[in-house]
């Protein structure tokens, strides 16, 4: 995987790291390489996940520096996604309440007739 990373073949590096991790899920080097590839691809959350896992298995100064770069971006992306999800839920709730109010008014009008 490290070879493919150096050759600027990110998909091959990810594939190779995946194979290594299937054989040993605690392969710190494969986790670091895959985390670095994800960093270059701007896949911040995947990168942070792999780099954190690699650090738990075997601390590495280079991975720690990458993690300091990646973690804030990962957190920001997660926060944006969460805000969008909350806004969507709020819109659905508002729509539900509007329908309830419309139903209530219609029913009240029918009762008055």
GROMACS elastic network, one bead per residue, 0.5 to 0.9 nm:
[ bonds ]
;  ai    aj funct       b0    kb
    1     4     6  0.52242   500
    1     5     6  0.62456   500
    1     6     6  0.87588   500
    1    10     6  0.87610   500
    1    12     6  0.71853   500
    1    14     6  0.67959   500
    1    15     6  0.76785   500
    1    17     6  0.53530   500
    1    18     6  0.88900   500
    1    20     6  0.85172   500
    1    29     6  0.89480   500
    1    30     6  0.68661   500
    1    33     6  0.66222   500
    1    34     6  0.77403   500
    2     5     6  0.50227   500
    2     6     6  0.63021   500
    2     7     6  0.86335   500
    2    13     6  0.67015   500
    2    16     6  0.87341   500
    2    17     6  0.84560   500
    2    29     6  0.84263   500
    2    30     6  0.79306   500
    2    33     6  0.60546   500
    2    34     6  0.87289   500
    3     6     6  0.52077   500
    3     7     6  0.62205   500
    3     8     6  0.87116   500
    3     9     6  0.86809   500
    3    13     6  0.74936   500
    4     8     6  0.61452   500
    4     9     6  0.50360   500
    4    10     6  0.66449   500
    4    11     6  0.83848   500
    4    12     6  0.60733   500
    4    14     6  0.86269   500
    4    16     6  0.82708   500
    5     8     6  0.50906   500
    5     9     6  0.57039   500
    5    10     6  0.58022   500
    5    11     6  0.88612   500
    5    12     6  0.80426   500
    5    13     6  0.55392   500
    5    14     6  0.86009   500
    5    33     6  0.73727   500
    5    34     6  0.87399   500
    5    36     6  0.84439   500
    5    37     6  0.68179   500
    6     9     6  0.75490   500
    6    10     6  0.89496   500
    7    10     6  0.83768   500
    8    13     6  0.85423   500
    9    12     6  0.54907   500
    9    13     6  0.61804   500
    9    14     6  0.87885   500
   10    14     6  0.61353   500
   10    15     6  0.85504   500
   10    34     6  0.86652   500
   10    37     6  0.59353   500
   10    38     6  0.82641   500
   10    40     6  0.85079   500
   10    41     6  0.81527   500
   11    14     6  0.50927   500
   11    15     6  0.61189   500
   11    16     6  0.85286   500
   11    37     6  0.84621   500
   12    15     6  0.50128   500
   12    16     6  0.60259   500
   12    17     6  0.84837   500
   13    16     6  0.50941   500
   13    17     6  0.60532   500
   13    18     6  0.84726   500
   13    33     6  0.75812   500
   13    34     6  0.69656   500
   13    37     6  0.73679   500
   14    17     6  0.50719   500
   14    18     6  0.60131   500
   14    19     6  0.86183   500
   14    30     6  0.87451   500
   14    33     6  0.79670   500
   14    34     6  0.55359   500
   14    35     6  0.89631   500
   14    37     6  0.71140   500
   14    38     6  0.83524   500
   15    18     6  0.50368   500
   15    19     6  0.62941   500
   15    20     6  0.87204   500
   15    34     6  0.88804   500
   16    19     6  0.51543   500
   16    20     6  0.62942   500
   16    21     6  0.86378   500
   16    30     6  0.81735   500
   16    34     6  0.88805   500
   17    20     6  0.50128   500
   17    21     6  0.60559   500
   17    22     6  0.85595   500
   17    27     6  0.89023   500
   17    29     6  0.85559   500
   17    31     6  0.70331   500
   17    33     6  0.71446   500
   17    34     6  0.60749   500
   18    21     6  0.50354   500
   18    22     6  0.61473   500
   18    23     6  0.87768   500
   18    30     6  0.76790   500
   18    31     6  0.87025   500
   18    34     6  0.80987   500
   19    22     6  0.50991   500
   19    23     6  0.65968   500
   19    24     6  0.87865   500
   20    23     6  0.52657   500
   20    24     6  0.62374   500
   20    25     6  0.77299   500
   20    27     6  0.71580   500
   20    30     6  0.64948   500
   21    26     6  0.69228   500
   21    27     6  0.60828   500
   21    28     6  0.89674   500
   21    30     6  0.66620   500
   21    31     6  0.76345   500
   22    25     6  0.59473   500
   23    27     6  0.85700   500
   24    27     6  0.55672   500
   25    28     6  0.84787   500
   25    30     6  0.89910   500
   25    31     6  0.86410   500
   26    29     6  0.88110   500
   26    30     6  0.85196   500
   26    31     6  0.78600   500
   26    53     6  0.80003   500
   26    54     6  0.75054   500
   26    57     6  0.64226   500
   27    30     6  0.54717   500
   27    31     6  0.63070   500
   27    32     6  0.87384   500
   27    54     6  0.75037   500
   27    57     6  0.77910   500
   28    31     6  0.50256   500
   28    32     6  0.60585   500
   28    33     6  0.85740   500
   28    50     6  0.88811   500
   28    51     6  0.86158   500
   28    53     6  0.75592   500
   28    55     6  0.73921   500
   28    56     6  0.84985   500
   28    57     6  0.59611   500
   28    58     6  0.61471   500
   28    59     6  0.86879   500
   29    32     6  0.50591   500
   29    33     6  0.61169   500
   29    34     6  0.85034   500
   29    54     6  0.71712   500
   29    58     6  0.87108   500
   30    33     6  0.51385   500
   30    34     6  0.60140   500
   30    35     6  0.83319   500
   30    50     6  0.89001   500
   30    54     6  0.81916   500
   31    34     6  0.51968   500
   31    35     6  0.59058   500
   31    36     6  0.84884   500
   31    47     6  0.89851   500
   31    49     6  0.89725   500
   31    50     6  0.51841   500
   31    51     6  0.63543   500
   31    52     6  0.87691   500
   31    53     6  0.69738   500
   31    54     6  0.53485   500
   31    55     6  0.89764   500
   32    36     6  0.60430   500
   32    37     6  0.85749   500
   32    47     6  0.85928   500
   32    50     6  0.65006   500
   32    51     6  0.54846   500
   32    52     6  0.87960   500
   32    53     6  0.84669   500
   32    54     6  0.58094   500
   32    55     6  0.83326   500
   32    60     6  0.89691   500
   32    63     6  0.65277   500
   33    36     6  0.50405   500
   33    37     6  0.61668   500
   33    38     6  0.85921   500
   33    50     6  0.86865   500
   33    51     6  0.85944   500
   34    37     6  0.50331   500
   34    38     6  0.61401   500
   34    39     6  0.84994   500
   34    46     6  0.87538   500
   34    47     6  0.72429   500
   34    50     6  0.68442   500
   34    51     6  0.82384   500
   35    38     6  0.51324   500
   35    39     6  0.61504   500
   35    40     6  0.88175   500
   35    43     6  0.89147   500
   35    44     6  0.87799   500
   35    46     6  0.68747   500
   35    48     6  0.67602   500
   35    49     6  0.75202   500
   35    51     6  0.52840   500
   35    52     6  0.88267   500
   35    54     6  0.86247   500
   35    63     6  0.85586   500
   35    66     6  0.87270   500
   35    67     6  0.89445   500
   36    40     6  0.63977   500
   36    41     6  0.86854   500
   36    47     6  0.65092   500
   36    50     6  0.86159   500
   36    51     6  0.77946   500
   36    63     6  0.81599   500
   36    66     6  0.74890   500
   37    40     6  0.51709   500
   37    41     6  0.63017   500
   37    42     6  0.86759   500
   37    43     6  0.86223   500
   37    47     6  0.75894   500
   38    42     6  0.60915   500
   38    44     6  0.67639   500
   38    45     6  0.85200   500
   38    46     6  0.63595   500
   38    48     6  0.86894   500
   38    50     6  0.88445   500
   39    42     6  0.50203   500
   39    43     6  0.58126   500
   39    44     6  0.59301   500
   39    45     6  0.88925   500
   39    46     6  0.81694   500
   39    47     6  0.54369   500
   39    48     6  0.82401   500
   39    66     6  0.81090   500
   39    69     6  0.89439   500
   39    70     6  0.68470   500
   40    43     6  0.76241   500
   40    44     6  0.89494   500
   40    47     6  0.89809   500
   41    44     6  0.81985   500
   42    45     6  0.87506   500
   42    47     6  0.82335   500
   42    70     6  0.87888   500
   42    73     6  0.89651   500
   43    46     6  0.56521   500
   43    47     6  0.60937   500
   43    48     6  0.86739   500
   43    74     6  0.81163   500
   44    47     6  0.50418   500
   44    48     6  0.60321   500
   44    49     6  0.85240   500
   44    70     6  0.57813   500
   44    71     6  0.72572   500
   44    72     6  0.87305   500
   44    73     6  0.60593   500
   44    75     6  0.84618   500
   44    77     6  0.77754   500
   45    48     6  0.51258   500
   45    49     6  0.60999   500
   45    50     6  0.86779   500
   45    70     6  0.79532   500
   45    71     6  0.77500   500
   45    73     6  0.79452   500
   45    75     6  0.77099   500
   45    77     6  0.77386   500
   45    78     6  0.77236   500
   46    49     6  0.50942   500
   46    50     6  0.62628   500
   46    51     6  0.85565   500
   46    74     6  0.82807   500
   47    50     6  0.53116   500
   47    51     6  0.60112   500
   47    52     6  0.83964   500
   47    67     6  0.80884   500
   47    70     6  0.69481   500
   47    71     6  0.84385   500
   47    74     6  0.81968   500
   48    51     6  0.51552   500
   48    52     6  0.58683   500
   48    53     6  0.83930   500
   48    66     6  0.87355   500
   48    67     6  0.62586   500
   48    70     6  0.60130   500
   48    71     6  0.57482   500
   48    74     6  0.67050   500
   49    52     6  0.53291   500
   49    53     6  0.62064   500
   49    54     6  0.86877   500
   50    53     6  0.50468   500
   50    54     6  0.60885   500
   50    55     6  0.85769   500
   51    54     6  0.50033   500
   51    55     6  0.61316   500
   51    56     6  0.86593   500
   51    63     6  0.63356   500
   51    64     6  0.78072   500
   51    66     6  0.78955   500
   51    67     6  0.63427   500
   52    55     6  0.50866   500
   52    56     6  0.62990   500
   52    57     6  0.88183   500
   52    63     6  0.85701   500
   52    64     6  0.85413   500
   52    67     6  0.74140   500
   53    56     6  0.51638   500
   53    57     6  0.64817   500
   53    58     6  0.87481   500
   54    57     6  0.51959   500
   54    58     6  0.60174   500
   54    59     6  0.70963   500
   54    60     6  0.82290   500
   54    63     6  0.79800   500
   55    58     6  0.51193   500
   55    60     6  0.64890   500
   55    63     6  0.72617   500
   55    64     6  0.74347   500
   56    59     6  0.65660   500
   59    63     6  0.77411   500
   59    64     6  0.76488   500
   60    63     6  0.53317   500
   60    64     6  0.61539   500
   60    65     6  0.88300   500
   61    65     6  0.63134   500
   61    66     6  0.87296   500
   62    65     6  0.51749   500
   62    66     6  0.63471   500
   62    67     6  0.86019   500
   63    67     6  0.60087   500
   63    68     6  0.86198   500
   64    68     6  0.62985   500
   64    69     6  0.88299   500
   65    68     6  0.51191   500
   65    69     6  0.65935   500
   65    70     6  0.87775   500
   66    69     6  0.51403   500
   66    70     6  0.60847   500
   66    71     6  0.84447   500
   67    71     6  0.55454   500
   67    72     6  0.86590   500
   68    71     6  0.57318   500
   68    72     6  0.72571   500
   69    72     6  0.66635   500
   69    73     6  0.73587   500
   70    73     6  0.53814   500
   70    74     6  0.60995   500
   70    75     6  0.86708   500
   71    75     6  0.60724   500
   71    76     6  0.85360   500
   72    75     6  0.50555   500
   72    76     6  0.60781   500
   72    77     6  0.86034   500
   73    76     6  0.50419   500
   73    77     6  0.61554   500
   73    78     6  0.85357   500
   74    77     6  0.52087   500
   74    78     6  0.61391   500
   74    79     6  0.85526   500
   75    78     6  0.50791   500
   75    79     6  0.60374   500
   75    80     6  0.85994   500
   76    79     6  0.50376   500
   76    80     6  0.61539   500
   76    81     6  0.85856   500
   77    80     6  0.51273   500
   77    81     6  0.61643   500
   77    82     6  0.85443   500
   78    81     6  0.51372   500
   78    82     6  0.61030   500
   78    83     6  0.86344   500
   79    83     6  0.60990   500
   79    84     6  0.85687   500
   80    83     6  0.51077   500
   80    84     6  0.61825   500
   80    85     6  0.85468   500
   81    84     6  0.51314   500
   81    85     6  0.61407   500
   81    86     6  0.86567   500
   82    86     6  0.61291   500
   82    87     6  0.85628   500
   83    86     6  0.50637   500
   83    87     6  0.61026   500
   83    88     6  0.85500   500
   84    87     6  0.50575   500
   84    88     6  0.61412   500
   84    89     6  0.86013   500
   85    88     6  0.50889   500
   85    89     6  0.61880   500
   85    90     6  0.85566   500
   86    89     6  0.50248   500
   86    90     6  0.60251   500
   86    91     6  0.85446   500
   87    91     6  0.61287   500
   87    92     6  0.86334   500
   88    91     6  0.50834   500
   88    92     6  0.62416   500
   88    93     6  0.86116   500
   89    92     6  0.51009   500
   89    93     6  0.61490   500
   89    94     6  0.85774   500
   90    93     6  0.50340   500
   90    94     6  0.60838   500
   90    95     6  0.85586   500
   91    94     6  0.50254   500
   91    95     6  0.61337   500
   91    96     6  0.85441   500
   92    95     6  0.50473   500
   92    96     6  0.60884   500
   92    97     6  0.86114   500
   93    97     6  0.61489   500
   93    98     6  0.85578   500
   94    97     6  0.51351   500
   94    98     6  0.61513   500
   94    99     6  0.86687   500
   95    98     6  0.50531   500
   95    99     6  0.62266   500
   95   100     6  0.85878   500
   96    99     6  0.51959   500
   96   100     6  0.61981   500
   96   101     6  0.86688   500
   97   101     6  0.61101   500
   97   102     6  0.85423   500
   98   101     6  0.50776   500
   98   102     6  0.61285   500
   98   103     6  0.85573   500
   99   102     6  0.50066   500
   99   103     6  0.60648   500
   99   104     6  0.84847   500
  100   103     6  0.50671   500
  100   104     6  0.60731   500
  100   105     6  0.86376   500
  101   105     6  0.61535   500
  101   106     6  0.85470   500
  102   105     6  0.51777   500
  102   106     6  0.61311   500
  102   107     6  0.85438   500
  103   106     6  0.51128   500
  103   107     6  0.60679   500
  103   108     6  0.85014   500
  104   107     6  0.51595   500
  104   108     6  0.60819   500
  104   109     6  0.86054   500
  105   108     6  0.50164   500
  105   109     6  0.60988   500
  105   110     6  0.85908   500
  106   109     6  0.51081   500
  106   110     6  0.62233   500
  106   111     6  0.86886   500
  107   110     6  0.50642   500
  107   111     6  0.62410   500
  107   112     6  0.87302   500
  108   111     6  0.50966   500
  108   112     6  0.63100   500
  108   113     6  0.89019   500
  109   112     6  0.51432   500
  109   113     6  0.65204   500
  110   113     6  0.53469   500
